[in-house]
Amino acid sequence: MNILFLNSIGRDKFGGGEKWMIKAAKGLSDRGHHVILASRKQSRIVEAAKHLGIRTEIIEIHGDFSPLKTWQIAKFLKKEAIDILICNLNKDVRVAGLAARLIKKPVVLARHGIQLAGNKWRHKLTLTNLADGIITNSKTIKQAYKEYGWFDDNFVRVIYNGIEPKIGIEPFDFKTQFGHKKVIFSAGRLAEQKGFNYLIDAASILIKERQDLAFVIMGEGKLKHELNDYINEKGLQKSCQIWDFQPNIDAYLKGCDLFVLASLYEGMPNVVMEAMAVGKPVVATDVNGARELMVDGKTGLIVPPKDPQALAGAIQILLDDPAQSQKFGNNGMERVRQEFTIERMVRHLEDYFAEKLAQKKATRL
């Protein structure tokens, strides 16, 4: 198959959706498909794709409607004989999806979560007219789409994210910074969605009672200064720190004692999967995808969002029972190896693509 991944996200943004696209493109390419990834010039996703040997092209989409850009993309789709077009943002579907409709060739799939396909008329108009299906990564998101009443059950396909084996990772030495304290690690975009203020509140609750803990939040985003001010306000400067974003956090995950996800909402939290893959127990809030990825009480503990007391309690339970924590970490690693591999994800993508191609062919007959 000739497959084009299109993602017009900002040059400096590289989150879970971009990681998924890179892994899917690489996996499909390794299985013999002709794969192209297109995005903005000098974007992080293009640089990451190049590093892995994925063919890249520059396609810049700046708005929801551009006749010239639609015409240019239509020419590109025809020249490359694209069979499957996977779009990231709604504007990608609107501009490139229209191009696909004009030449009547590629299957158009949106890779979306709730944020990109809310229950709004403009999303309905885009997805029911310019897309042939949606790929999402949790059953809870598919159920939310079902409640919109726009699509039949086969329109949305749940394909879980995959992760590569984490072998031979050297743990980051947190002792140089915190001595022999137990390290609670979290990572993500410094935005309200990630709930880091609630994690800071949980840290405050715990550090009032004990001095053997250190909290590290890693990421970048518009709330960085605000969160640092909040840490200072709580008097936690020595025990709770925000570290700069790193493109690969495997060593930090391997070196910490416990990973915490404090999000208010998610699709499928990739960072939880990454923590499980290196054998770390996880405390996570009860957001979309968490219960499909984790097994509460077996690979970690799941607590309500926006509840610092519950977060603090779960953190304390795991840190004070090293044997249980180790068991949870081992269980999580095994679950990822069984259920969330790149190979499994790519195979399901191939099956879905073939199904959609057959449907499109049948409608032309």
TILUM-839065 format. One record per residue: residue number from 1; y, z, x negated of N, C-alpha, C in turn. Coordinates in steps of 0.2 Angstrom, whole numbers, plus 5000, padded with zeros to 4 digits. Layout:
BEGIN
ZABA   resi   n.c2   n.c3   n.c1   ca.c2   ca.c3   ca.c1   c.c2   c.c3   c.c1
ZABA    NUM      Y      Z      X       Y       Z       X      Y      Z      X
...
//
This chain:
BEGIN
ZABA   resi   n.c2   n.c3   n.c1   ca.c2   ca.c3   ca.c1   c.c2   c.c3   c.c1
ZABA      1   4994   5000   4996    5000    5000    5000   5006   5000   4996
ZABA      2   5011   4997   4998    5018    4997    4995   5022   5002   4999
ZABA      3   5024   5007   4995    5027    5013    4998   5034   5015   4995
ZABA      4   5039   5016   4999    5046    5018    4997   5048   5024   5000
ZABA      5   5049   5029   4995    5052    5036    4997   5060   5035   4996
ZABA      6   5063   5037   5001    5071    5036    5001   5074   5043   5003
ZABA      7   5078   5045   4998    5081    5052    4999   5088   5052   4996
ZABA      8   5093   5052   5001    5100    5051    4999   5103   5058   4998
ZABA      9   5100   5063   4997    5102    5070    4996   5107   5070   4990
ZABA     10   5112   5075   4990    5117    5075    4984   5114   5075   4977
ZABA     11   5117   5073   4973    5115    5072    4966   5112   5078   4963
ZABA     12   5115   5084   4964    5113    5090    4961   5109   5095   4965
ZABA     13   5106   5092   4970    5102    5096    4975   5095   5094   4973
ZABA     14   5090   5099   4973    5083    5098    4971   5079   5104   4974
ZABA     15   5077   5104   4981    5074    5109    4984   5067   5107   4986
ZABA     16   5064   5111   4991    5057    5110    4992   5056   5103   4995
ZABA     17   5060   5099   4998    5059    5093    5001   5059   5088   4995
ZABA     18   5063   5089   4990    5063    5084    4984   5057   5085   4980
ZABA     19   5054   5092   4979    5048    5093    4976   5042   5090   4979
ZABA     20   5042   5090   4986    5037    5087    4989   5037   5079   4988
ZABA     21   5043   5076   4989    5043    5069    4988   5041   5067   4981
ZABA     22   5042   5071   4976    5040    5069    4969   5033   5069   4969
ZABA     23   5030   5075   4971    5023    5076    4971   5019   5071   4975
ZABA     24   5021   5069   4981    5018    5064    4985   5018   5057   4981
ZABA     25   5024   5055   4979    5025    5049    4975   5020   5048   4969
ZABA     26   5020   5054   4965    5016    5054    4959   5008   5053   4961
ZABA     27   5006   5057   4966    4999    5057    4969   4997   5051   4971
ZABA     28   5001   5047   4975    5000    5041    4978   5000   5035   4973
ZABA     29   5004   5036   4968    5004    5031    4963   4998   5032   4958
ZABA     30   4996   5038   4957    4990    5039    4953   4984   5036   4957
ZABA     31   4984   5036   4963    4978    5033    4967   4979   5025   4968
ZABA     32   4983   5022   4964    4983    5015    4964   4988   5012   4969
ZABA     33   4992   5015   4973    4997    5012    4977   5004   5011   4973
ZABA     34   5007   5006   4976    5014    5003    4972   5019   5008   4975
ZABA     35   5022   5012   4972    5026    5017    4974   5033   5017   4971
ZABA     36   5038   5017   4975    5045    5017    4973   5049   5023   4976
ZABA     37   5053   5027   4972    5057    5032    4974   5064   5030   4973
ZABA     38   5068   5030   4979    5075    5028    4978   5080   5034   4980
ZABA     39   5085   5035   4977    5090    5040    4978   5097   5038   4975
ZABA     40   5101   5043   4974    5107    5042    4971   5107   5041   4964
ZABA     41   5112   5038   4961    5112    5037    4954   5113   5044   4950
ZABA     42   5109   5045   4945    5110    5051    4941   5108   5057   4945
ZABA     43   5104   5057   4950    5102    5062    4954   5096   5066   4951
ZABA     44   5096   5072   4953    5090    5076    4950   5083   5073   4952
ZABA     45   5083   5071   4958    5076    5068    4960   5074   5062   4956
ZABA     46   5079   5058   4955    5078    5052    4951   5076   5053   4944
ZABA     47   5079   5058   4941    5078    5060    4934   5071   5063   4934
ZABA     48   5069   5067   4939    5062    5070    4939   5057   5065   4940
ZABA     49   5058   5060   4944    5053    5055    4945   5052   5050   4939
ZABA     50   5058   5049   4936    5057    5045    4930   5053   5048   4924
ZABA     51   5054   5055   4924    5050    5059    4919   5043   5059   4920
ZABA     52   5041   5058   4927    5034    5057    4928   5031   5050   4928
ZABA     53   5035   5045   4927    5033    5038    4926   5033   5035   4933
ZABA     54   5037   5038   4938    5037    5035    4945   5043   5029   4944
ZABA     55   5042   5024   4947    5047    5019    4947   5053   5021   4952
ZABA     56   5059   5020   4949    5064    5023    4953   5069   5017   4955
ZABA     57   5073   5017   4960    5078    5013    4962   5084   5017   4964
ZABA     58   5090   5014   4963    5096    5017    4966   5098   5014   4973
ZABA     59   5098   5018   4978    5100    5017    4984   5105   5022   4987
ZABA     60   5111   5021   4988    5116    5026    4990   5117   5025   4997
ZABA     61   5116   5030   5001    5118    5030    5008   5123   5036   5009
ZABA     62   5129   5034   5012    5134    5039    5012   5136   5041   5019
ZABA     63   5134   5037   5024    5135    5039    5031   5130   5036   5036
ZABA     64   5131   5038   5042    5125    5036    5047   5125   5029   5049
ZABA     65   5131   5025   5047    5131    5018    5050   5134   5014   5044
ZABA     66   5131   5009   5042    5134    5005    5037   5130   4998   5037
ZABA     67   5133   4993   5041    5130    4987    5041   5128   4983   5035
ZABA     68   5133   4984   5030    5132    4981    5023   5126   4984   5020
ZABA     69   5125   4991   5020    5120    4995    5017   5113   4993   5020
ZABA     70   5113   4993   5027    5107    4991    5031   5105   4984   5029
ZABA     71   5109   4979   5028    5107    4972    5026   5105   4972   5019
ZABA     72   5108   4976   5014    5105    4977    5007   5098   4980   5007
ZABA     73   5097   4985   5011    5090    4988    5011   5085   4983   5014
ZABA     74   5087   4980   5020    5083    4975    5023   5080   4970   5018
ZABA     75   5085   4967   5014    5083    4963    5008   5078   4966   5003
ZABA     76   5079   4972   5002    5075    4975    4997   5068   4977   5000
ZABA     77   5068   4979   5006    5061    4980    5009   5057   4973   5009
ZABA     78   5060   4968   5011    5057    4961    5011   5055   4959   5004
ZABA     79   5059   4960   4999    5057    4958    4992   5051   4962   4990
ZABA     80   5051   4968   4991    5046    4973    4988   5040   4973   4993
ZABA     81   5040   4969   4999    5035    4969    5004   5033   4977   5005
ZABA     82   5037   4981   5007    5036    4988    5008   5032   4989   5015
ZABA     83   5027   4992   5014    5023    4994    5020   5025   5000   5024
ZABA     84   5026   5005   5020    5028    5012    5022   5034   5014   5019
ZABA     85   5039   5016   5024    5046    5019    5021   5046   5026   5024
ZABA     86   5047   5031   5019    5047    5038    5021   5054   5040   5019
ZABA     87   5058   5042   5024    5065    5044    5024   5065   5052   5024
ZABA     88   5070   5054   5020    5072    5062    5020   5077   5064   5025
ZABA     89   5083   5061   5025    5088    5064    5029   5089   5059   5035
ZABA     90   5092   5062   5040    5093    5058    5046   5097   5052   5045
ZABA     91   5102   5052   5040    5106    5046    5039   5101   5040   5035
ZABA     92   5096   5043   5032    5091    5038    5029   5088   5034   5034
ZABA     93   5086   5038   5039    5082    5035    5045   5087   5030   5049
ZABA     94   5093   5032   5049    5097    5028    5053   5099   5022   5050
ZABA     95   5101   5022   5043    5103    5016    5040   5097   5012   5038
ZABA     96   5092   5015   5034    5086    5011    5032   5081   5010   5038
ZABA     97   5080   5014   5042    5076    5013    5048   5078   5007   5052
ZABA     98   5085   5006   5053    5088    5000    5056   5086   4994   5052
ZABA     99   5086   4994   5046    5084    4989    5041   5077   4987   5043
ZABA    100   5073   4992   5043    5066    4990    5044   5065   4987   5051
ZABA    101   5068   4989   5056    5068    4987    5063   5070   4979   5063
ZABA    102   5075   4978   5059    5078    4971    5059   5073   4966   5056
ZABA    103   5069   4968   5051    5064    4964    5048   5057   4965   5051
ZABA    104   5056   4970   5055    5050    4971    5059   5044   4972   5054
ZABA    105   5045   4975   5049    5039    4976    5044   5037   4983   5043
ZABA    106   5041   4987   5039    5038    4993    5037   5037   4998   5042
ZABA    107   5032   5002   5042    5031    5008    5046   5037   5013   5043
ZABA    108   5041   5016   5048    5046    5021    5046   5044   5028   5048
ZABA    109   5043   5032   5043    5042    5039    5044   5047   5044   5042
ZABA    110   5049   5049   5046    5053    5054    5043   5050   5060   5041
ZABA    111   5052   5062   5035    5049    5069    5033   5054   5074   5034
ZABA    112   5052   5078   5040    5057    5082    5042   5055   5089   5044
ZABA    113   5060   5094   5044    5059    5101    5046   5063   5102   5052
ZABA    114   5064   5108   5054    5068    5110    5060   5075   5108   5059
ZABA    115   5078   5109   5053    5085    5108    5051   5087   5101   5052
ZABA    116   5082   5096   5051    5084    5089    5051   5082   5086   5057
ZABA    117   5078   5090   5062    5077    5087    5068   5077   5092   5074
ZABA    118   5083   5095   5074    5084    5099    5080   5084   5096   5087
ZABA    119   5085   5100   5092    5084    5098    5099   5091   5096   5101
ZABA    120   5093   5090   5098    5100    5087    5099   5099   5080   5101
ZABA    121   5104   5077   5105    5103    5071    5107   5103   5065   5102
ZABA    122   5107   5067   5096    5108    5061    5091   5101   5061   5087
ZABA    123   5098   5067   5086    5091    5067    5083   5086   5063   5087
ZABA    124   5086   5064   5094    5082    5061    5098   5083   5053   5098
ZABA    125   5089   5051   5098    5091    5044    5098   5088   5041   5092
ZABA    126   5089   5044   5086    5087    5042    5080   5079   5041   5079
ZABA    127   5076   5047   5081    5069    5047    5079   5065   5043   5085
ZABA    128   5067   5043   5091    5063    5039    5096   5064   5031   5095
ZABA    129   5069   5029   5092    5071    5022    5091   5070   5019   5084
ZABA    130   5071   5023   5079    5071    5020    5072   5065   5023   5068
ZABA    131   5061   5028   5071    5055    5030    5067   5049   5029   5071
ZABA    132   5043   5028   5067    5037    5028    5070   5033   5034   5070
ZABA    133   5035   5039   5066    5032    5045    5066   5036   5050   5062
ZABA    134   5033   5057   5062    5036    5062    5058   5031   5065   5054
ZABA    135   5032   5067   5048    5028    5071    5044   5031   5078   5043
ZABA    136   5028   5083   5045    5031    5090    5044   5025   5094   5041
ZABA    137   5027   5100   5039    5022    5104    5035   5020   5111   5037
ZABA    138   5021   5111   5044    5019    5117    5047   5017   5116   5054
ZABA    139   5012   5120   5057    5011    5119    5064   5016   5122   5069
ZABA    140   5020   5127   5066    5025    5130    5070   5031   5125   5071
ZABA    141   5032   5121   5066    5037    5116    5067   5035   5110   5072
ZABA    142   5029   5108   5071    5026    5103    5076   5026   5106   5083
ZABA    143   5025   5112   5084    5025    5115    5091   5032   5115   5093
ZABA    144   5037   5117   5089    5044    5116    5091   5046   5109   5093
ZABA    145   5044   5104   5090    5045    5097    5092   5042   5096   5098
ZABA    146   5036   5098   5099    5032    5097    5106   5036   5099   5112
ZABA    147   5040   5105   5111    5044    5108    5116   5050   5104   5118
ZABA    148   5052   5099   5113    5058    5095    5115   5056   5090   5120
ZABA    149   5049   5088   5120    5047    5083    5125   5049   5076   5124
ZABA    150   5050   5075   5117    5052    5068    5116   5046   5063   5114
ZABA    151   5041   5066   5110    5036    5063    5107   5029   5064   5110
ZABA    152   5024   5059   5109    5017    5061    5111   5014   5065   5105
ZABA    153   5009   5068   5106    5006    5072    5101   5004   5069   5094
ZABA    154   5003   5063   5094    5001    5059    5088   5007   5057   5084
ZABA    155   5013   5058   5087    5019    5056    5083   5021   5060   5077
ZABA    156   5019   5067   5078    5021    5071    5073   5014   5073   5069
ZABA    157   5014   5073   5063    5008    5074    5059   5009   5080   5054
ZABA    158   5006   5085   5055    5006    5091    5050   5002   5089   5044
ZABA    159   5005   5089   5038    5002    5088    5032   5004   5094   5027
ZABA    160   5000   5098   5025    5002    5104    5021   5004   5101   5014
ZABA    161   5009   5105   5011    5011    5103    5005   5005   5105   5000
ZABA    162   5005   5101   4994    5000    5102    4989   5003   5105   4983
ZABA    163   5000   5108   4979    5002    5110    4972   4997   5109   4967
ZABA    164   5000   5108   4961    4995    5106    4955   4992   5113   4953
ZABA    165   4986   5112   4949    4984    5118    4946   4988   5121   4941
ZABA    166   4989   5128   4941    4993    5131    4936   4989   5134   4931
ZABA    167   4988   5131   4926    4983    5133    4920   4987   5134   4914
ZABA    168   4985   5139   4910    4988    5140    4903   4996   5142   4903
ZABA    169   4998   5145   4909    5005    5147    4909   5006   5153   4905
ZABA    170   5011   5153   4901    5013    5159    4897   5018   5163   4901
ZABA    171   5016   5170   4903    5021    5173    4907   5028   5175   4903
ZABA    172   5033   5175   4907    5040    5177    4904   5040   5184   4903
ZABA    173   5042   5186   4897    5042    5193    4895   5049   5197   4898
ZABA    174   5048   5199   4904    5053    5203    4907   5055   5210   4903
ZABA    175   5050   5212   4899    5051    5218    4895   5057   5218   4891
ZABA    176   5059   5212   4888    5065    5212    4884   5071   5214   4888
ZABA    177   5071   5213   4894    5077    5214    4898   5077   5221   4902
ZABA    178   5071   5223   4904    5070    5229    4908   5065   5234   4905
ZABA    179   5063   5233   4899    5058    5238    4897   5051   5238   4901
ZABA    180   5049   5244   4903    5042    5244    4906   5043   5245   4914
ZABA    181   5049   5243   4916    5050    5243    4923   5045   5238   4927
ZABA    182   5043   5239   4933    5040    5234    4937   5045   5229   4940
ZABA    183   5043   5222   4939    5048    5217    4941   5046   5214   4947
ZABA    184   5051   5214   4952    5051    5211    4959   5055   5204   4958
ZABA    185   5052   5199   4959    5055    5192    4958   5056   5188   4964
ZABA    186   5062   5185   4965    5063    5180    4970   5067   5175   4968
ZABA    187   5066   5169   4971    5070    5163    4969   5071   5158   4975
ZABA    188   5077   5155   4974    5078    5150    4980   5086   5149   4980
ZABA    189   5088   5144   4984    5095    5143    4985   5099   5149   4987
ZABA    190   5105   5150   4984    5109    5156    4986   5113   5154   4992
ZABA    191   5109   5155   4997    5112    5153    5004   5110   5158   5009
ZABA    192   5113   5158   5015    5112    5163    5020   5105   5163   5022
ZABA    193   5102   5157   5023    5095    5156    5025   5090   5160   5021
ZABA    194   5091   5161   5015    5086    5164    5010   5086   5172   5011
ZABA    195   5091   5175   5014    5091    5182    5016   5091   5187   5010
ZABA    196   5094   5184   5004    5094    5188    4998   5098   5195   4999
ZABA    197   5103   5195   5004    5107    5201    5005   5102   5207   5008
ZABA    198   5097   5205   5012    5092    5209    5014   5087   5212   5008
ZABA    199   5086   5207   5004    5082    5210    4998   5086   5214   4994
ZABA    200   5092   5213   4993    5097    5218    4989   5097   5225   4993
ZABA    201   5097   5225   4999    5097    5231    5003   5090   5234   5002
ZABA    202   5085   5231   5002    5078    5234    5001   5078   5237   4994
ZABA    203   5081   5233   4989    5081    5236    4982   5085   5242   4982
ZABA    204   5091   5243   4985    5095    5249    4986   5091   5255   4989
ZABA    205   5087   5253   4994    5083    5259    4997   5078   5261   4992
ZABA    206   5074   5257   4988    5069    5259    4983   5072   5262   4977
ZABA    207   5077   5260   4974    5080    5262    4968   5083   5269   4969
ZABA    208   5085   5271   4975    5088    5278    4976   5082   5283   4975
ZABA    209   5076   5281   4976    5070    5285    4976   5066   5285   4969
ZABA    210   5067   5279   4966    5063    5278    4959   5067   5274   4954
ZABA    211   5066   5275   4948    5069    5272    4943   5065   5267   4939
ZABA    212   5059   5265   4942    5054    5261    4938   5054   5254   4940
ZABA    213   5059   5251   4944    5059    5245    4947   5065   5241   4945
ZABA    214   5064   5234   4944    5069    5229    4943   5068   5223   4947
ZABA    215   5074   5221   4950    5074    5215    4954   5078   5209   4951
ZABA    216   5074   5203   4951    5077    5197    4949   5077   5192   4954
ZABA    217   5083   5189   4955    5084    5184    4960   5086   5178   4956
ZABA    218   5083   5172   4956    5084    5166    4952   5087   5161   4957
ZABA    219   5092   5158   4955    5094    5152    4960   5102   5151   4959
ZABA    220   5104   5146   4962    5111    5144    4962   5113   5142   4969
ZABA    221   5120   5143   4971    5122    5141    4977   5129   5144   4979
ZABA    222   5131   5143   4984    5138    5145    4986   5139   5153   4987
ZABA    223   5134   5156   4988    5134    5164    4989   5133   5167   4982
ZABA    224   5133   5164   4977    5132    5168    4970   5137   5173   4969
ZABA    225   5143   5172   4969    5148    5177    4968   5148   5183   4973
ZABA    226   5147   5181   4980    5146    5185    4985   5140   5190   4984
ZABA    227   5135   5187   4982    5129    5192    4981   5130   5196   4975
ZABA    228   5133   5194   4970    5134    5198    4964   5139   5204   4966
ZABA    229   5144   5202   4970    5149    5207    4972   5145   5213   4976
ZABA    230   5140   5210   4980    5136    5215    4984   5132   5219   4980
ZABA    231   5129   5217   4975    5125    5221    4970   5129   5226   4967
ZABA    232   5135   5224   4965    5140    5229    4962   5142   5234   4966
ZABA    233   5143   5232   4973    5145    5237    4978   5140   5242   4979
ZABA    234   5134   5240   4978    5128    5245    4979   5127   5249   4973
ZABA    235   5130   5247   4967    5129    5250    4961   5122   5249   4958
ZABA    236   5120   5243   4959    5113    5241    4956   5113   5236   4950
ZABA    237   5119   5236   4947    5120    5231    4941   5114   5231   4936
ZABA    238   5111   5237   4935    5106    5237    4929   5099   5236   4932
ZABA    239   5098   5236   4938    5092    5235    4941   5091   5230   4946
ZABA    240   5096   5226   4947    5096    5220    4952   5100   5215   4949
ZABA    241   5098   5209   4947    5102    5204    4944   5100   5197   4947
ZABA    242   5105   5193   4947    5105    5186    4949   5105   5182   4942
ZABA    243   5099   5178   4941    5099    5174    4935   5100   5167   4937
ZABA    244   5102   5163   4932    5103    5156    4934   5097   5152   4936
ZABA    245   5098   5147   4940    5093    5142    4942   5089   5139   4936
ZABA    246   5082   5139   4936    5078    5135    4931   5074   5130   4935
ZABA    247   5073   5124   4933    5069    5119    4936   5062   5121   4937
ZABA    248   5059   5125   4932    5052    5127    4932   5052   5135   4932
ZABA    249   5049   5138   4937    5049    5145    4937   5042   5148   4936
ZABA    250   5037   5144   4934    5030    5146    4933   5030   5152   4929
ZABA    251   5033   5152   4923    5033    5158    4918   5035   5164   4921
ZABA    252   5041   5164   4925    5044    5169    4928   5039   5172   4934
ZABA    253   5036   5168   4938    5031    5170    4943   5025   5173   4939
ZABA    254   5023   5171   4934    5017    5173    4930   5019   5180   4927
ZABA    255   5025   5181   4925    5027    5187    4922   5029   5193   4926
ZABA    256   5031   5192   4932    5033    5197    4937   5027   5201   4940
ZABA    257   5028   5206   4943    5023    5210    4946   5022   5208   4953
ZABA    258   5027   5206   4957    5027    5204    4964   5032   5199   4965
ZABA    259   5030   5195   4970    5035    5190    4972   5037   5191   4979
ZABA    260   5044   5191   4981    5046    5192    4988   5050   5186   4990
ZABA    261   5048   5184   4997    5052    5179    5000   5056   5183   5006
ZABA    262   5062   5183   5006    5066    5187    5011   5069   5182   5016
ZABA    263   5067   5176   5017    5071    5171    5021   5071   5172   5028
ZABA    264   5076   5170   5031    5077    5170    5039   5074   5165   5042
ZABA    265   5073   5159   5039    5069    5153    5042   5067   5149   5036
ZABA    266   5061   5145   5037    5059    5140    5032   5055   5135   5036
ZABA    267   5053   5130   5032    5048    5125    5034   5041   5128   5032
ZABA    268   5039   5126   5026    5033    5129    5023   5036   5131   5016
ZABA    269   5036   5138   5015    5040    5140    5009   5036   5139   5002
ZABA    270   5038   5133   4999    5034    5131    4993   5034   5136   4988
ZABA    271   5039   5140   4987    5039    5145    4982   5034   5151   4983
ZABA    272   5032   5152   4989    5027    5157    4990   5020   5154   4988
ZABA    273   5019   5147   4989    5013    5144    4987   5013   5144   4979
ZABA    274   5019   5143   4976    5019    5143    4969   5017   5150   4966
ZABA    275   5020   5155   4969    5018    5162    4967   5010   5163   4968
ZABA    276   5008   5161   4974    5000    5162    4975   4996   5158   4970
ZABA    277   4999   5152   4968    4995    5148    4963   4994   5151   4956
ZABA    278   4999   5156   4954    4998    5159    4948   4995   5166   4949
ZABA    279   4993   5168   4955    4989    5174    4956   4994   5180   4957
ZABA    280   4999   5179   4960    5004    5185    4962   5003   5186   4969
ZABA    281   5003   5193   4970    5004    5195    4977   5011   5194   4980
ZABA    282   5011   5193   4986    5018    5191    4989   5019   5195   4995
ZABA    283   5026   5197   4996    5028    5200    5002   5033   5195   5005
ZABA    284   5032   5193   5011    5036    5187    5014   5038   5189   5021
ZABA    285   5044   5187   5023    5046    5187    5030   5042   5183   5034
ZABA    286   5042   5184   5041    5038    5181    5045   5041   5175   5048
ZABA    287   5042   5169   5044    5046    5163    5045   5041   5158   5046
ZABA    288   5043   5152   5048    5039    5146    5049   5035   5145   5043
ZABA    289   5028   5144   5044    5024    5142    5038   5021   5148   5034
ZABA    290   5024   5154   5035    5021    5159    5031   5014   5161   5033
ZABA    291   5013   5162   5039    5006    5164    5041   5001   5158   5041
ZABA    292   5003   5152   5040    4999    5146    5039   4997   5146   5031
ZABA    293   5002   5148   5027    5000    5148    5020   4997   5155   5017
ZABA    294   5000   5160   5020    4997    5167    5018   4992   5169   5023
ZABA    295   4988   5174   5021    4984    5178    5026   4986   5186   5025
ZABA    296   4990   5188   5030    4993    5194    5030   4987   5200   5029
ZABA    297   4988   5204   5024    4984    5209    5022   4978   5207   5018
ZABA    298   4978   5201   5016    4973    5198    5011   4976   5195   5005
ZABA    299   4981   5191   5006    4985    5188    5000   4992   5191   4999
ZABA    300   4994   5195   5003    5000    5198    5003   5002   5202   5010
ZABA    301   5008   5203   5011    5010    5207    5017   5016   5203   5020
ZABA    302   5016   5202   5026    5021    5199    5030   5025   5204   5034
ZABA    303   5032   5203   5034    5036    5208    5037   5041   5204   5041
ZABA    304   5044   5208   5046    5050    5204    5050   5056   5202   5046
ZABA    305   5059   5197   5048    5065    5195    5044   5071   5200   5046
ZABA    306   5076   5200   5041    5082    5204    5042   5080   5212   5043
ZABA    307   5075   5214   5039    5073    5221    5040   5072   5224   5033
ZABA    308   5077   5226   5030    5076    5229    5023   5072   5235   5022
ZABA    309   5071   5239   5027    5067    5244    5027   5059   5242   5027
ZABA    310   5058   5237   5031    5051    5234    5031   5049   5231   5024
ZABA    311   5054   5227   5021    5053    5224    5015   5052   5229   5009
ZABA    312   5056   5235   5010    5055    5240    5005   5049   5243   5005
ZABA    313   5046   5244   5011    5040    5248    5012   5034   5243   5010
ZABA    314   5034   5237   5011    5029    5232    5009   5029   5232   5001
ZABA    315   5035   5231   4998    5035    5231    4991   5032   5237   4988
ZABA    316   5034   5243   4991    5031    5249    4988   5024   5250   4989
ZABA    317   5021   5248   4994    5014    5248    4995   5010   5244   4990
ZABA    318   5013   5238   4989    5009    5234    4984   5010   5236   4977
ZABA    319   5016   5239   4975    5017    5241    4968   5014   5247   4966
ZABA    320   5013   5251   4971    5009    5258    4970   5002   5257   4971
ZABA    321   4999   5251   4972    4992    5250    4972   4990   5244   4968
ZABA    322   4990   5245   4962    4989    5239    4957   4982   5236   4959
ZABA    323   4977   5239   4960    4970    5236    4962   4971   5232   4968
ZABA    324   4974   5234   4973    4975    5230    4979   4980   5224   4978
ZABA    325   4985   5225   4974    4989    5219    4972   4985   5214   4968
ZABA    326   4981   5216   4963    4977    5211    4960   4972   5207   4964
ZABA    327   4969   5211   4969    4965    5208    4974   4969   5203   4978
ZABA    328   4975   5205   4980    4979    5200    4984   4980   5194   4980
ZABA    329   4982   5195   4974    4984    5189    4970   4978   5185   4969
ZABA    330   4972   5187   4967    4966    5183    4966   4965   5179   4973
ZABA    331   4965   5183   4979    4964    5179    4985   4969   5174   4986
ZABA    332   4975   5175   4984    4980    5170    4985   4979   5164   4981
ZABA    333   4977   5165   4975    4976    5159    4970   4970   5155   4973
ZABA    334   4965   5158   4975    4959    5155    4978   4960   5151   4984
ZABA    335   4965   5154   4989    4967    5150    4995   4970   5144   4993
ZABA    336   4975   5144   4988    4979    5138    4986   4974   5133   4983
ZABA    337   4969   5135   4979    4964    5130    4976   4960   5127   4982
ZABA    338   4959   5130   4987    4954    5128    4992   4958   5123   4997
ZABA    339   4964   5126   4999    4968    5123    5005   4974   5119   5003
ZABA    340   4977   5120   4997    4984    5117    4996   4984   5113   4990
ZABA    341   4979   5108   4989    4979    5104    4983   4983   5098   4984
ZABA    342   4986   5095   4978    4989    5089    4978   4984   5083   4981
ZABA    343   4978   5084   4979    4973    5079    4981   4972   5079   4988
ZABA    344   4972   5085   4991    4971    5085    4998   4977   5083   5002
ZABA    345   4983   5084   5000    4989    5082    5003   4989   5074   5003
ZABA    346   4988   5071   4997    4988    5064    4996   4983   5060   5000
ZABA    347   4977   5063   5001    4972    5060    5005   4974   5060   5012
ZABA    348   4977   5066   5015    4980    5066    5022   4985   5061   5023
ZABA    349   4990   5060   5018    4995    5055    5018   4992   5048   5019
ZABA    350   4988   5047   5015    4984    5040    5015   4981   5039   5022
ZABA    351   4978   5044   5025    4975    5043    5031   4980   5042   5037
ZABA    352   4986   5045   5036    4991    5045    5041   4994   5038   5040
ZABA    353   4996   5036   5034    4999    5029    5033   4994   5024   5036
ZABA    354   4988   5024   5035    4983    5019    5037   4983   5019   5045
ZABA    355   4983   5024   5048    4983    5025    5055   4990   5022   5058
ZABA    356   4995   5023   5055    5002    5021    5057   5002   5013   5056
ZABA    357   5000   5011   5051    5000    5003    5050   4995   5000   5055
ZABA    358   4990   5003   5056    4985    5000    5061   4988   5000   5068
ZABA    359   4992   5005   5070    4996    5005    5076   5001   5000   5077
ZABA    360   5005   4999   5071    5010    4994    5071   5007   4987   5072
ZABA    361   5002   4986   5068    4998    4979    5068   4996   4978   5076
ZABA    362   4993   4983   5079    4991    4982    5086   4996   4980   5091
ZABA    363   5002   4983   5090    5008    4982    5094   5011   4975   5093
ZABA    364   5009   4972   5088    5012    4965    5087   5007   4960   5090
ZABA    365   5001   4962   5091    4996    4957    5094   4997   4955   5101
//
